[in-house]
Amino acid sequence: MTATDTGFTRVGPVTDLTVGEGRTYVVDGQQVAVFLMSDGSVRALGARCPHKGGPIADGQTDTTKVMCPLHQYTFSFDDGRCTNGTDIDALPVFQAKVHDGQIHIWT
């Protein structure tokens, strides 16, 4: 992981990701779950479910949300909020992008 001039941190090549699956990276001491979307973009959320600490990167995704594999709570990629209508805390959302084949995360 290396810092860039723009404030983003490069975490690795986008080829490390598969569409619809996540991977956890540590960025500035924080665990971040990164997902490759079908359009080639990447989305990034906190890597631990606020309910029971489930591994968010292992969850199933669609274009708008990810489902925690432990108890099926779903979290929006846009704002990190739980979409199941419960009062579970939101996940942190991180700005993410792909540049020159590399994943960059802003923390």
N, C-alpha and C positions, 0 to 999 in steps of 0.2 A: 504494500500500500504506500503510495507516495502522494504528497501534496502537489497541487498545480497552482499556476499563477492566478487563476480565476476564483480560488476559494473552494473549489471542488477537490475531493480526494479520489484518486484513481485506485480502484480496488481489484481490477483484473480484466481480462479479455471477455468480451460478450460471448465468445464461443464457449465459455465455461457454463453458460446457461442454456436451458432447453425451454422452448415455448411452453407455458403453462406450469412450469415447475420453478421453485424458488431455491435460493442459496443464501446462507447467512455469512455476512462479512462483519468484521469489527472495524468500526470507523470512529476515530477519536474516543476510544474506550466504550463505544456503544455498539450493541449487536443490532445489525440492520438486515432485514430480510429483503432480498432483491429478486424481482420477477421479470422475466422477458415476456413481453406481450406479442401477440400474433402480428402486429404491425411493425415490430422491430424496436419499439420503445421499451423502456424499463420503468418499473414502479418500485418504490422502496417504502417499507414500513418498519416499525419496531419489530424485533424478531421474537418477542415473548408475549404470549397472550396475557392480558391483564387479569383474566379470570383465574387460571391455574398454572400459568407459565408455559403453556403449550408451545411447541415449535412452529411458529407461523410459516416459516419457509417450507415446511412439509405439507401445508394445506393445499386444498384444491382451489383453483381460481376460475373466474370468468373475466370478462372485460372490465368489470367494475369493482370486484371484491375478492377477498380471500377468506376461506373457511378454516378455522382452527381445527386441526385433526383430532383433538381430544374431546371436545364437547360441542362441536359444530356451530360455534358462534362465528358470525361472518363480520368482516370489517371492510369498510369502504377504502379503496385506494385514494380517493379524493381528499377525505378529511379524517380518516382513521377511525371514524365512529362505528360502533357495533350496529349492524343493520337488523338485528333480531328484535328490536323494540325493548331491550333491557337497559338497565342503568350501569352496565359495565363501562369502565373507563375506555376512552379512545386510545388507539395506538398512535405513537408519534409517526408523522409522515415526513419523509425526506425527499428533497428534490433530487432527481436522478436523471442522467442522460448518458447516451453513448456518443463518444467522439473518437474518431480514428480507430474504431473497433474496440475501444476500451470503455468500461463502465466507470462513471464518475458520480460520486455522491456528495451532496452538500449537507453538512451537519450544523 
